[in-house]
Amino acid sequence: MQLNTNNVIRFLRLPDVKNRTGLSRSSIYAHIKKGTFPLYINLGARSVGWLESEINEWISARLQTRQKAGGESGK
């Protein structure tokens, strides 16, 4: 697990995860069920969050997959 640049562990709530990934709520939970997305952490009785570092790593992995497939547009 990586810490962000301030060496602080930060939780992201669902709206932040949706915004960063571009995925819908149902897509996020479907990916979790398939084991292809970071698992949420229970923060309270009706509250969950994701580690920011794990979401960043997931995004980076998706970019690397695209680059390996030749999908990089030269930018």
N, C-alpha and C positions, 0 to 999 in steps of 0.2 A: 504494500500500500504506500503510495506516495503522498506526501503532504503538499499543500499548495505553497506558493512562494513565500508566504508568511509563516510557514511551519505550523499552521493551525488546521486542525481537522474541522471541516465544515460540512454540514448536512444541507442537501438541497431538497426542497419539498417538490411535490408533483408538478406544479405549474412551472417551476424552474427547469425540471428535467424535461418536460414537454417542450419548453422553449429552446433549450440547448440541443436537443436531439431531433426536433421536428416530428417526433412520433406522437400519436394520440395515446390517451390513457389505455385504451384496450390493446393497442399494439405493444405498449411497454409491458403490460402484464402477460401478454401472449409470449413475448420474448423471454420473460422471466420463467414462465412455465416450461419453455423449451430449453432453458439453461443458456440462452444466448444474450442475456442482459444482466447487469449487476442486481443482486438481491437487495431489496429494501431493508431498512432497519426500523424496528418498532421504537417510536419515540415517546409514545404514551398510549392511553387506552384507544384513541381513535386517530392516531397520528403516526405517519411513517415518513422516512426520509432516506435519501441515498447519499453515500459518501461522494463528495465532489470529485475527489481523486479517481474513484472508480468510474464515474461518468466520463471524466476527461480521458481516461485510458480506453474506454469503450469507443469513444469518438475517434481517438487516434488509431485504434485497431481498424475501424471502418475505413479511414483514410488510407492506411497502409494496404488494405485489401484492394481498394480501388486502384492505387498506384501499381500494384503487382499485376493487376488485370489489364494494365495499359490504358486506364481511364483518365489518367492525368492529362489535362489539356495544355500542358507546357507552361503553366503559371508557376 
